Amino acid sequence: MKPMPHIDSMMTPFPHSIEASHTIHEAQAIMGSEGIRHLPVTSEGRLVGIISDRDLKLAFALAGASTEGETLHVGDVCNLEAYIVEYNTPADDVVMYMSEFRVSTALITRNGKLVGIFTTTDVCRNYSELLKMAYPDA
């Protein structure tokens, strides 16, 4: 019987991140240019949370036409309660937690340092690969 793989075998390594002191416009620019929907948030090199495209849309909507959108920082609107796991956490534990608590992203660390990100897109990609292996003639 095969052992359960760790989450580091399924994550997207070396994700882009952004400092909490950067503006929401900078976060939006990174997400747009990289084609991503989530950015881990750091403060002085320490992982502190995550910001999603949905968070940004809400922030821009609330700021409206005011200049507040120019001064809102990532740290003002990010989720400070991100789901963070160590790289050697069993993959099934991470996927089950994400499902049970409706979490779309897990930040993967190694000794407290960000090493990867695991999103629902990664879940779908890995599930597709498992289906292809289980049903090669389908």
N, C-alpha and C positions, 0 to 999 in steps of 0.2 A: 504494500500500500504506500502511495506517495505521501510525503509530509505536506502539510498546508504551506503554500508559499507565503513569504512575507510581503508586506505591502510595497516594499522597495522594488520588487520585481514587476510591479504593475503601474507604478506612479510615473508621472512625467518629471524627469529629473531637471535640476537647475532652472526652476521657474523664475520668471521676472518678478521683481518685487519693487516696492516704492516706500520711501520714507514718509512717515506720518506728517512731516512738516511741508510736504509738497502740496500743491493745489489740486483740487478736483479736476481742473482742466488738464493738468499734467497726467493724472491717472487716466483720464479719458483718452488722451493722445496715445499713451502707451498701449492701452487695450485695443484701440483702433488699429494702430500700426502693426501690432503683433497678432491680431485676430484672436484675442483671448477675452474671457468674461470675468476672470477673478485675478486679483493681485494680492499676494501676501503683503502685509504692512509691517514695516520695521521702524524702530526708533533707536537711534545710535547703534545700529547693527543688531539689535535685539528684536526678535519676532514678537509683535504685539497684537496682531489681528489680521483681518482680511477685508478687502473691499470688492464688491461685485459691480457689474454693470447696472444691476437693478438698484443698488445703493446710490450709484451716481445719478441715475435717472431721477430718483426721488429727490436727491439733493438739488439738482438743477431745477426740478419742478417747484420745490419749496422756495428756492432762491428767486425764482421768477425772472423778471426783467431787471431786477436790481443788480447792483454791482457786487452784491454779497457772493455771488457765484465766483467772482474773481478772487475773493479773500477766503473762501471756505477751504480748509485744508483736509487732506485725507484723514488725518487723525480725528477731525470733528465728526465725520460721518461713517467711519469704518466700523465693522463688527469687532469689538474687543473680546468677544467670547468665541473665537474660532475653535474649530475642532482640530486639535493637534495631537499627533501620535508619533511614536518613535518608529524608525525605519524597519525594525524587526518585529513589528506587530503583525500577527497573523492576518492575512488579507480578509478572511471571512469575518473576523471580528470588526474590521473597519467597515466593510460593506453592510453588515447587519446593523451597526450603529447608525450609519448614514440612512438606512432604510427606516429604522425605528423612530429616529428623531428628525427625519426629513431634512437632513443636512446634505447640501449639494457639493461640499468640498472638504477634504481633509488635508491639512498641512503636515508634511512629513519632515521630521527632524532627526538628527543624529547628534547626540550629546548636546541638545539644545540649539543646534544650528539648522537652519532651513536647508533641506537637500532635495525636496520634491513637493509635488502637489498631486492630489488624486481627486478627480472630479467625477460627476455623473457621466460625463463623456468618456472618461477612462473606464468606468464600469461597463458602459455599453460596448466599447471596443473590445474589452477583455471577454465579455460574455459572447460576443460575436465569434471571437476566436475559439472559445470553448465549444460553441455550437458547430462550427466547421469541423473541429476535430471529432466531435461525437457523431456527426452525420456527414461524413466525407462524400457520400454519393448523392446527397440531396441537392 
